[in-house]
Every structure is written in C-alpha cells, then in structure tokens.
Amino acid sequence: EAGVVQSPRYKIIEKKQPVAFWCNPISGHNTLYWYRQNLGQGPELLIRYENEEAVDDSQLPKDRFSAERLKGVDSTLKIQPAELGDSAVYLCASSLDSGNWKTQYFGPGTRLLVL
Amino acid sequence: AQTVTQSQPEMSVQEAETVTLSCTYDTSESNYYLFWYKQPPSRQMILVIRQEAYKQQNATENRFSVNFQKAAKSFSLKISDSQLGDTAMYFCAFVSGGGADGLTFGKGTHLIIQP
C-alpha cells in the first residue's frame, strides 16, 4: 500500500513569491491534516479536513495561507505571499475513520526555504 | 489546551543498551490517546507505539515499550537492545477524545545510538 505522497520535497523561493504544496493521502483515508514543523520543534497543526470539509482551520494564518481538498482526496496548501518566517517543513498526514481512534500516517514533507 | 513536554533535548547511548525517553503531558480530559513517533534524518514521521488512556496495560511493540502513568500524566518510551537505526528524533504526541483532532507534539528528543 502506498503511503502519503507529497510534492515537491524541497522548494526555495524569494519572499513575497507564492508557493504551493501538494498531498495525496493513503487511499481510502477520509481525514487529512496539514502540519508545519519549524526547525527544532514538533509539528503544529494548520488545518484538518474530514473528506472535503475543513473542520479545523483555527491555526491557519488566513491572511496568506489557503488550502483546498478537491473531491475529498488530494489537497493543496498555498502561501501567498511567502514571508521569511514561513521557512519550515510542511507535513501532510492522513487517517482512516474507523474504530474508536485514528492513527495518523505522515508523508515525507516539503521543506520550504524563503530567501 | 493540552501541552506535551519532553525534557531531554538529546540523549546518547551505546548500541545494545536500553534507553528511556521521558514525556509528560497536561490535560483535563479523561479520554485520550498517546503516541511516540520517530523521525529519522529523512524526515518521514513513523509511528513507533500508541497507548489508549483507558487501558491500564502498557503497550509494547517488539523492542519498544511504554510506561504509562495516568495519574502522573507521564508516558515514557523504553527502547531495549538499541540499534544504530534507532538514531532519530523521537516525538511524544497527544490527541483527545475520538482521536480525530490534530496531534499535539512535544519538542522532541534527539536520540543518538553510538556504535
């Protein structure tokens, strides 16, 4: 079974430029998460989707960040315009809605460097 | 809000030794789940072990086991017969209720296994 796929793996951009990250979750997983991991820190949740609905986006900086999950499968996270402080690893995770709890499976992440 | 604290930024042990990583958490909820994730230098976050709060029995997965002390809000990870491939960042994580929410992570412990 294929794991969570993310692209690109690395991205270097200049500040004020737009950038987008793509995530393909594990087949059949209805819940999708985007996390941001700053250097030396644990990941922090940005947004959670249940199917195509964003059910928790309270930590998403909505002035510059946006996300979508078309047809409840793939998801895209966008930053426009990027700032120096956005340099981080962006992780996507997915989980299956079954049983009493859900284990989140992570993708390899996209490492963003804003110059 | 829940918090997760990992008080050991870095640990180093010799191959084949046993090592214990500490984790404490703070929550007012009675139903929750705890996880240990491993993040090697490649950045892929991998689930090591998980524990349901309502289960008194400590979880074990081969060389990995936990010491879950609910009253003390402590959740330590023990790695027996450590191997070079165990070198990685280890993150303790918490999720409340049904497990669908985003994970709350600690800052991580960098574990180095010396040959």
Interface residues (C-beta under 8 A of the other chain):
Chain A: T31 Y33 Y35 G40 Q41 G42 P43 E44 L45 R48 E50 D56 V89 L91 A93 S95 D97 N100 W101 K102 T103 Q104 Y105 F106 G107 P108 G109 R111
Chain B: V4 Y33 F35 Y37 S42 R43 Q44 M45 I46 L47 R50 E52 F91 A93 V95 G98 G99 A100 D101 G102 L103 F105 G106 K107 G108
